[in-house]
Each structure stands twice: as C-alpha cells, then as structure tokens.
Amino acid sequence: MSATKIDSEIAKYFMGKTIDTYEDVQSLGIETLRNLYVSAGLAIRRKTQANRIDQLKEIIRAWGQNPEEILTKDALLRGNITETQEVYQNHQLSLLADQLKQLIKSEVSVQ
C-alpha cells in the first residue's frame, strides 16, 4: 500500500485498521474511496501457481503460439489420470515452461 500514492490514513482505512481520522476518511464518500482504490491498482488475490500458468500462457501467446492447444494435446495424450490439483498445475507449469524454452531456443538459433 505504501508504494501507491494513497494517503497513509486512507490506506489504513482500506486495511480495516482503526484510525483517528476514520470519520474524515469515511466522509469522502463511497464512490470517491472506490475510485481511489481502483486507481491505485489495488487488489486482493492469492498468489497461486494458476497465476504463473496464466502468465506463461500470455508469454507463449505473445510468441505466436496457442497455449490452450498445447495443453489440450497433452491432456489427450495423457489420457484419464487422477491427480491432485497441485500436481496437475505443476504439470501444466512444466509443460508450458518447456514450450517457452523451445520457442526461445528456436528464435536464438534462427539469428
């Protein structure tokens, strides 16, 4: 929160802390506070491997490949496997990372 340009009292308010200026901050109005929150780019989300998978997908798309096609082909080749969500996400992460490595190697060898 301190990296944003939001006043420290407003930041504390957003975090649910009790502050001396609670009434002053609240008097700004809900829309003003929402706009401040959105403009600061704040969000509450868990950092999961799924986010890394999404990031790798975006990078692979930027290199001109379709990551969904890669994952679909792999799923068809692997067949009906029962595994935990974590194992499945690790496999996807590994598969996409390998694909990105291949794309980079092919780009470097062309030059």
Buried (B, 14 or more C-beta within 10 A) or exposed (E): EEEBEBEEBBBBBBEEEEBEEEEEBEEEEEEEBEEBBEEBEEEEEEEEBEEBBEEBBEBBEEBEBEBEEBBEEBBEEEEEEEEEEEEBBBBBBEBBBEBBEEBEEEEEEEE
